[in-house]
Amino acid sequence: MNDMLDELEAIISDRQRNPRPGSYTNRLLENGVSAMAQKVGEEAVEVVIAALAQDRKEQVDELADLLYHLLVLMRALDINLDDVRARLRQRHLPPE
């Protein structure tokens, strides 16, 4: 899974550096952090609804949407997966 998330993160970063006409990712980035944060919130609500009332396929679809939108927001905030991984290591691994 990390490989796919890394690939998706790289695609989002590339869209930021090299915008493409009609790109959904570029539209999200152009709308700014506030709009992206709102979209992440909407996607999170959809995950909750799917978890409580939908089947596995819909749950996976909604989780994928949330991860994608979260990665776009992270790019806008200049936060990457390595930053998050490092923080998780700090929280969950004993000091050496």
N, C-alpha and C positions, 0 to 999 in steps of 0.2 A: 504494500500500500504506500509506503514512503516513496517508492520510485515514481508512482503515478502522481502523487501530490507534488513531488519535486518537479516533475515534468509540467504539470499544470501551473505551478508557481513560475516556472521559466517562461511559459507561454504568456502568462499575464504580464510579467515584467517586459517581455518583448513588445507586447501591445502598448504598454506605457511609453516605451522608447520609440516605437515605430507604429504609430496609430494607423489603423486600416479603416477605410470608409465602410460604414455599416456594421462595424464590430460592436457586439453587445458589450464586451469587456470595455472598449473605449467609451461607450456611452456611460457605463457605470462610473468609470474613472473621471470623466468630464463633469459628472453631476456633483462631485465633491464628497467629502467624508460624511457630512450629515446625511445626505441621501443614501450613501452606501450603508451607513450604520442602521438607518431605518430599514433598508432592504434586508440586512442580516437579521434584524428583529422579526420582520415578517416571515422570513424563511424559518427562523427558530420556532415561531408559533406553528407553522405548518408541520414541522417535525413533531411537535407535541401532539397535534391533532392526529397525525398519522400513527404515532405510537399508541394512542388511546383507541383509535376507531378504524384503522385501515389495515390492509394486509401487508405482508412482508415486502412485496414489490414496491408498493407505494411508500412504505417506510424507507426503503433503500433509496428510492428516487428523491425523496425529500431530504434525506441526509446528504446525498450527493450535492443537491442544490445548495444546502447550507454550507458545506465545505467549500464549494466554489466561491460563493459570495463572501465568505469569511476570508479566503485567500485574496480576493480583490480588495477588500477593506484593509487587510494587512499590507498590501502593496502600497496603497495610498498613505498608510501610516509609516511607511518605510520600516516595516517589521517583516522578517522572513521566518521560514520554518526553522532554520537553525537557531534563531533567537528563542523561539518557543521551545524547541528541543532542549536547549541549554537550561532554560528556566525549569522545565520539567525534571531534568537531571538534578538540578540543585534541590528541588523540593522532595524528590523521591529516592535518591540514591544516597547512601551514607557517605560522609566525607572520607576521603582516602587518607 
